[in-house]
Amino acid sequence: MIGRLNHVAIAVKDLEAAAATYRDALGAKVSAPQALPEHGVTVVFVELPNTKIELLQPLGENSAIQAFVDKNPSGGMHHVCYEVDDIYAARDKLKAEGKRVLGDGEPKIGAHGKPVLFLHPKDFAGTLVEIEQA
């Protein structure tokens, strides 16, 4: 079921500064910022040869990651994202195995324009997991 690692997401307080660090200090290619109001974040993607790093900054007062950034003002790893061939089949299999899907259990469109779901960190060794339909 699990496919490629799509990205590792890092929540940050200052998206511009974090993007500049990856671009200037590490020489990485960094995308333009993209606001995702439905997810409460603004993102940039750091392009790597084998995957991406997603830098997330809270967007708006109701941002789902604001509490995370408040607890981790220097930023920190927020989640990992794996690709799946069929998000509905993956969701149904995971739920049948007792894994918790966050939210209402229905996929939302993510930053890549593809359906995504988040899985409870307590079910995955303390790590928030995002699955994205490939």
C-alpha positions as CSV (number, residue, x, y, z in Angstrom):
1,M,0.0,0.0,0.0
2,I,2.6,2.6,1.0
3,G,4.5,4.2,-1.8
4,R,7.3,6.8,-2.1
5,L,8.1,9.3,0.5
6,N,6.5,12.4,-1.0
7,H,7.8,15.0,1.6
8,V,8.8,15.8,5.1
9,A,7.0,18.8,6.5
10,I,8.6,21.3,8.9
11,A,6.5,23.9,10.7
12,V,8.1,27.3,10.9
13,K,7.3,30.6,12.4
14,D,8.9,32.6,9.6
15,L,8.5,31.0,6.2
16,E,10.6,33.6,4.3
17,A,13.5,33.1,6.7
18,A,13.3,29.3,6.6
19,A,13.1,29.3,2.8
20,A,16.1,31.6,2.6
21,T,18.1,29.3,4.8
22,Y,17.5,26.3,2.5
23,R,18.1,28.4,-0.6
24,D,21.1,30.4,0.5
25,A,22.9,28.2,3.0
26,L,22.2,24.8,1.3
27,G,21.8,25.9,-2.3
28,A,18.4,24.3,-2.7
29,K,15.7,25.1,-5.2
30,V,12.7,26.6,-3.3
31,S,9.3,27.1,-4.7
32,A,7.2,30.3,-4.4
33,P,5.0,30.5,-1.4
34,Q,1.5,29.0,-1.8
35,A,-1.4,30.0,0.5
36,L,-3.7,27.1,1.4
37,P,-6.5,28.7,3.4
38,E,-8.5,25.5,3.5
39,H,-5.6,23.9,5.4
40,G,-4.7,27.0,7.4
41,V,-1.1,27.2,6.1
42,T,1.2,28.8,3.6
43,V,3.8,26.4,2.2
44,V,6.9,26.4,0.1
45,F,8.6,23.2,-1.2
46,V,12.3,22.6,-1.1
47,E,13.2,20.4,-4.1
48,L,15.6,17.6,-3.5
49,P,16.7,14.9,-5.9
50,N,14.8,12.2,-4.2
51,T,11.9,14.0,-2.3
52,K,10.8,17.4,-1.0
53,I,10.8,19.3,2.2
54,E,7.6,21.2,2.8
55,L,8.0,24.3,5.0
56,L,4.7,25.3,6.6
57,Q,3.7,28.6,8.2
58,P,0.4,29.1,10.0
59,L,-2.1,31.1,8.0
60,G,-4.9,32.8,9.8
61,E,-6.1,32.6,13.4
62,N,-7.6,29.1,13.0
63,S,-4.5,27.5,11.6
64,A,-4.2,23.8,12.6
65,I,-0.4,24.2,13.1
66,Q,-0.5,27.4,15.2
67,A,-0.4,25.5,18.5
68,F,2.5,23.4,17.2
69,V,4.5,26.5,16.3
70,D,3.6,28.1,19.7
71,K,5.0,25.0,21.4
72,N,8.0,24.9,19.1
73,P,9.0,28.6,18.3
74,S,12.1,27.5,16.5
75,G,10.1,25.2,14.3
76,G,10.2,21.5,14.0
77,M,9.2,18.4,12.0
78,H,5.4,18.3,11.7
79,H,4.6,15.3,9.5
80,V,5.8,12.9,6.9
81,C,3.8,12.3,3.7
82,Y,3.7,9.0,1.8
83,E,2.1,8.3,-1.6
84,V,-0.6,5.7,-2.1
85,D,-2.2,4.6,-5.3
86,D,-5.8,4.8,-4.1
87,I,-6.5,7.0,-1.1
88,Y,-10.0,5.6,-0.5
89,A,-8.7,2.0,-0.5
90,A,-5.9,3.0,1.8
91,R,-8.2,4.8,4.2
92,D,-10.6,1.9,4.3
93,K,-7.8,-0.6,5.0
94,L,-6.3,1.6,7.7
95,K,-9.6,2.1,9.4
96,A,-10.4,-1.6,9.3
97,E,-7.1,-2.1,11.1
98,G,-8.1,0.3,13.8
99,K,-6.0,3.3,12.7
100,R,-7.5,6.7,13.2
101,V,-8.0,9.1,10.3
102,L,-8.1,12.7,11.4
103,G,-10.9,15.1,10.6
104,D,-14.1,13.8,9.0
105,G,-12.3,11.0,7.2
106,E,-12.9,12.4,3.8
107,P,-9.9,13.4,1.6
108,K,-9.1,17.1,1.1
109,I,-7.1,18.5,-1.8
110,G,-3.5,19.2,-0.7
111,A,-0.8,21.5,-1.9
112,H,-0.1,19.3,-5.0
113,G,-3.7,19.4,-6.1
114,K,-4.2,15.7,-5.0
115,P,-6.4,14.2,-2.3
116,V,-4.8,13.8,1.1
117,L,-5.6,12.5,4.6
118,F,-3.9,12.7,7.9
119,L,-3.4,9.7,10.3
120,H,-3.3,10.0,14.1
121,P,0.3,10.2,15.4
122,K,-0.5,7.8,18.3
123,D,-1.0,5.1,15.7
124,F,2.3,5.7,13.9
125,A,5.1,5.8,16.5
126,G,4.3,9.3,17.5
127,T,4.5,10.7,14.0
128,L,1.7,12.6,12.2
129,V,1.4,10.8,8.8
130,E,-0.1,12.3,5.7
131,I,-1.1,10.1,2.8
132,E,-1.5,11.5,-0.7
133,Q,-2.9,9.9,-3.7
134,A,-0.2,9.5,-6.3
